[in-house]
Amino acid sequence: MKLVYNTLDEGILIIDKYEKINFINKSLLKKLGYNENELEGLKLQEIICKDEKSILDIIKNGENITDLDIELYCKSKSVLFFRSKIILDKWNGEDCKVLVLKEKVKDHT
């Protein structure tokens, strides 16, 4: 499945039931400026913007969700804005959440 996820333009972020990052595809790694070893094993809360902690509660709720706006920190500490879908799935035989992230421009109006 990693091979498939790494061919997508959308960002893919897979987290376990403890919100630990188990996989992040090459597209999202590039956008955020990290390499694979820097993010796997971290908690989602370590890269999600602090103002977005209520988003963590939504993600923890354990439902399939579409059209959720998420802001993530880049390695440079700048922020990228994404429209996301959250899909309940399995990763290595364990329950997980797959976040499909499409970068968007923040509306400042």
Phi and psi in degrees as GROMACS dihedral restraints (atoms count N, CA, C in turn):
[ dihedral_restraints ]
;  ai    aj    ak    al  type     phi  dphi    fc
    3     4     5     6     1   -55.9    20    10
    4     5     6     7     1   -41.2    20    10
    6     7     8     9     1   -59.5    20    10
    7     8     9    10     1   -44.1    20    10
    9    10    11    12     1   -65.0    20    10
   10    11    12    13     1   -49.0    20    10
   12    13    14    15     1   -60.4    20    10
   13    14    15    16     1   -34.0    20    10
   15    16    17    18     1   -75.8    20    10
   16    17    18    19     1    -8.3    20    10
   18    19    20    21     1   -92.3    20    10
   19    20    21    22     1    -8.7    20    10
   21    22    23    24     1   -83.7    20    10
   22    23    24    25     1   147.4    20    10
   24    25    26    27     1   -77.0    20    10
   25    26    27    28     1   -31.7    20    10
   27    28    29    30     1   -68.8    20    10
   28    29    30    31     1   152.1    20    10
   30    31    32    33     1   -78.0    20    10
   31    32    33    34     1   140.1    20    10
   33    34    35    36     1  -122.7    20    10
   34    35    36    37     1   127.3    20    10
   36    37    38    39     1  -130.6    20    10
   37    38    39    40     1   121.8    20    10
   39    40    41    42     1  -112.7    20    10
   40    41    42    43     1   125.5    20    10
   42    43    44    45     1  -123.1    20    10
   43    44    45    46     1   150.9    20    10
   45    46    47    48     1   -88.4    20    10
   46    47    48    49     1  -173.5    20    10
   48    49    50    51     1   -67.3    20    10
   49    50    51    52     1   -12.4    20    10
   51    52    53    54     1  -101.1    20    10
   52    53    54    55     1    11.2    20    10
   54    55    56    57     1    65.3    20    10
   55    56    57    58     1    22.4    20    10
   57    58    59    60     1   -82.5    20    10
   58    59    60    61     1   135.6    20    10
   60    61    62    63     1   -74.5    20    10
   61    62    63    64     1   119.8    20    10
   63    64    65    66     1  -101.0    20    10
   64    65    66    67     1   -24.5    20    10
   66    67    68    69     1  -159.9    20    10
   67    68    69    70     1   143.1    20    10
   69    70    71    72     1  -140.6    20    10
   70    71    72    73     1   128.3    20    10
   72    73    74    75     1   -77.1    20    10
   73    74    75    76     1   167.2    20    10
   75    76    77    78     1   -60.8    20    10
   76    77    78    79     1   -37.0    20    10
   78    79    80    81     1   -60.9    20    10
   79    80    81    82     1   -46.7    20    10
   81    82    83    84     1   -71.1    20    10
   82    83    84    85     1   -37.9    20    10
   84    85    86    87     1   -57.2    20    10
   85    86    87    88     1   -45.1    20    10
   87    88    89    90     1   -63.4    20    10
   88    89    90    91     1   -44.9    20    10
   90    91    92    93     1   -62.7    20    10
   91    92    93    94     1   -37.8    20    10
   93    94    95    96     1   -87.4    20    10
   94    95    96    97     1   -12.7    20    10
   96    97    98    99     1    81.7    20    10
   97    98    99   100     1    20.8    20    10
   99   100   101   102     1  -108.3    20    10
  100   101   102   103     1   166.4    20    10
  102   103   104   105     1  -106.4    20    10
  103   104   105   106     1   166.8    20    10
  105   106   107   108     1   -55.8    20    10
  106   107   108   109     1   -41.6    20    10
  108   109   110   111     1   -69.0    20    10
  109   110   111   112     1   -21.1    20    10
  111   112   113   114     1   -77.4    20    10
  112   113   114   115     1   -25.3    20    10
  114   115   116   117     1  -108.9    20    10
  115   116   117   118     1   -33.6    20    10
  117   118   119   120     1   -61.5    20    10
  118   119   120   121     1   129.9    20    10
  120   121   122   123     1    98.2    20    10
  121   122   123   124     1   -18.0    20    10
  123   124   125   126     1   -74.3    20    10
  124   125   126   127     1   161.7    20    10
  126   127   128   129     1   -86.0    20    10
  127   128   129   130     1   147.7    20    10
  129   130   131   132     1   -54.8    20    10
  130   131   132   133     1   -36.6    20    10
  132   133   134   135     1   -62.4    20    10
  133   134   135   136     1   -15.9    20    10
  135   136   137   138     1   -79.1    20    10
  136   137   138   139     1   -17.4    20    10
  138   139   140   141     1  -119.0    20    10
  139   140   141   142     1    -9.5    20    10
  141   142   143   144     1   -84.0    20    10
  142   143   144   145     1   141.4    20    10
  144   145   146   147     1   -59.9    20    10
  145   146   147   148     1   141.9    20    10
  147   148   149   150     1   -59.6    20    10
  148   149   150   151     1   -30.6    20    10
  150   151   152   153     1   -71.3    20    10
  151   152   153   154     1    -7.3    20    10
  153   154   155   156     1  -103.9    20    10
  154   155   156   157     1    18.4    20    10
  156   157   158   159     1   -61.1    20    10
  157   158   159   160     1   -29.0    20    10
  159   160   161   162     1   -65.1    20    10
  160   161   162   163     1   -26.0    20    10
  162   163   164   165     1   -64.5    20    10
  163   164   165   166     1   -37.2    20    10
  165   166   167   168     1   -59.3    20    10
  166   167   168   169     1   -39.5    20    10
  168   169   170   171     1   -63.1    20    10
  169   170   171   172     1   -39.9    20    10
  171   172   173   174     1   -64.2    20    10
  172   173   174   175     1   -44.2    20    10
  174   175   176   177     1   -64.5    20    10
  175   176   177   178     1   -41.4    20    10
  177   178   179   180     1   -63.2    20    10
  178   179   180   181     1   -25.9    20    10
  180   181   182   183     1   -56.8    20    10
  181   182   183   184     1   -25.2    20    10
  183   184   185   186     1    79.3    20    10
  184   185   186   187     1    39.2    20    10
  186   187   188   189     1  -123.4    20    10
  187   188   189   190     1   155.1    20    10
  189   190   191   192     1   -69.2    20    10
  190   191   192   193     1   131.7    20    10
  192   193   194   195     1  -133.9    20    10
  193   194   195   196     1   141.0    20    10
  195   196   197   198     1  -120.1    20    10
  196   197   198   199     1   153.3    20    10
  198   199   200   201     1    60.3    20    10
  199   200   201   202     1    50.7    20    10
  201   202   203   204     1  -105.4    20    10
  202   203   204   205     1   126.3    20    10
  204   205   206   207     1   -84.8    20    10
  205   206   207   208     1   130.5    20    10
  207   208   209   210     1  -132.5    20    10
  208   209   210   211     1   140.8    20    10
  210   211   212   213     1  -115.1    20    10
  211   212   213   214     1   126.7    20    10
  213   214   215   216     1  -119.7    20    10
  214   215   216   217     1   144.7    20    10
  216   217   218   219     1   -78.4    20    10
  217   218   219   220     1   136.6    20    10
  219   220   221   222     1   -83.9    20    10
  220   221   222   223     1   167.6    20    10
  222   223   224   225     1   -58.9    20    10
  223   224   225   226     1   -32.4    20    10
  225   226   227   228     1   -77.2    20    10
  226   227   228   229     1     0.9    20    10
  228   229   230   231     1    76.1    20    10
  229   230   231   232     1     3.0    20    10
  231   232   233   234     1   -76.1    20    10
  232   233   234   235     1   171.0    20    10
  234   235   236   237     1  -118.5    20    10
  235   236   237   238     1   136.7    20    10
  237   238   239   240     1  -113.4    20    10
  238   239   240   241     1   146.1    20    10
  240   241   242   243     1  -109.0    20    10
  241   242   243   244     1   134.7    20    10
  243   244   245   246     1  -132.9    20    10
  244   245   246   247     1   147.0    20    10
  246   247   248   249     1   -99.0    20    10
  247   248   249   250     1   129.8    20    10
  249   250   251   252     1  -127.5    20    10
  250   251   252   253     1   159.2    20    10
  252   253   254   255     1  -121.0    20    10
  253   254   255   256     1   142.1    20    10
  255   256   257   258     1  -118.8    20    10
  256   257   258   259     1   124.2    20    10
  258   259   260   261     1  -121.2    20    10
  259   260   261   262     1   128.9    20    10
  261   262   263   264     1   -77.9    20    10
  262   263   264   265     1   132.5    20    10
  264   265   266   267     1  -155.9    20    10
  265   266   267   268     1  -165.0    20    10
  267   268   269   270     1  -124.0    20    10
  268   269   270   271     1   142.3    20    10
  270   271   272   273     1  -135.6    20    10
  271   272   273   274     1   120.0    20    10
  273   274   275   276     1    53.6    20    10
  274   275   276   277     1    38.8    20    10
  276   277   278   279     1    81.1    20    10
  277   278   279   280     1    -1.0    20    10
  279   280   281   282     1  -110.8    20    10
  280   281   282   283     1   149.9    20    10
  282   283   284   285     1   -60.0    20    10
  283   284   285   286     1   140.8    20    10
  285   286   287   288     1  -151.0    20    10
  286   287   288   289     1   172.7    20    10
  288   289   290   291     1  -121.4    20    10
  289   290   291   292     1   130.0    20    10
  291   292   293   294     1  -103.3    20    10
  292   293   294   295     1   118.5    20    10
  294   295   296   297     1   -98.5    20    10
  295   296   297   298     1   120.1    20    10
  297   298   299   300     1  -101.6    20    10
  298   299   300   301     1   116.5    20    10
  300   301   302   303     1  -116.6    20    10
  301   302   303   304     1   123.9    20    10
  303   304   305   306     1  -113.3    20    10
  304   305   306   307     1   122.1    20    10
  306   307   308   309     1   -64.1    20    10
  307   308   309   310     1   141.2    20    10
  309   310   311   312     1  -136.9    20    10
  310   311   312   313     1   163.1    20    10
  312   313   314   315     1   -92.5    20    10
  313   314   315   316     1   129.7    20    10
  315   316   317   318     1   -68.8    20    10
  316   317   318   319     1   132.1    20    10
  318   319   320   321     1   -85.6    20    10
  319   320   321   322     1   118.6    20    10
  321   322   323   324     1   -98.7    20    10
  322   323   324   325     1    19.5    20    10
